[in-house]
Amino acid sequence: MDLVLDASPLAAIGRPFRAARIGSEGKWIGKLTGLVTESRFPPTTIGQNIIEGHLESRYIELGGTIFRAARVTSVVEDDEGVNVGIERYVYVRPPAKAPSLPEALTRCSSTFLRAKYAVGCDGKNSKVRECLNLGYDGHEYPQTFFFG
């Protein structure tokens, strides 16, 4: 984190991590304590939304643009960079329904962006990886996990 922004404010608002119970198949099977790290920060729990907010602010400060309510439809790479197809897309977890978009946002429902690089941070079922025919090097786990 320190490579992209000063992480001190994040560490200051996080809660110290002291212990966690480990569960499997509906039973507690262990406890995690005594975490040691070589970082200047002690183990801390911080909400993903808070970390994302800080990273977003820093990215915008560096001149980046973040597109929300859009999804990737295509990625085509050439010698100079990538063309990324995007379409307007608002996801709301059912049974909720997405609100209507303002008219200014419905005039253009899809477009292409040109960039030197495309970074696929869109999860395990990555559309970016799919478009570039890249495999998934992770592992499948039959268990359900809770990350805090």
Beta strands, then each sheet from edge to edge (+ up, - down):
strand 1: 15-16
strand 2: 19-24
strand 3: 27-33
strand 4: 44-45
strand 5: 70-78
strand 6: 81-88
strand 7: 110-115
sheet 1: 1+ 4-
sheet 2: 2+ 3-
sheet 3: 5+ 6- 7+
end
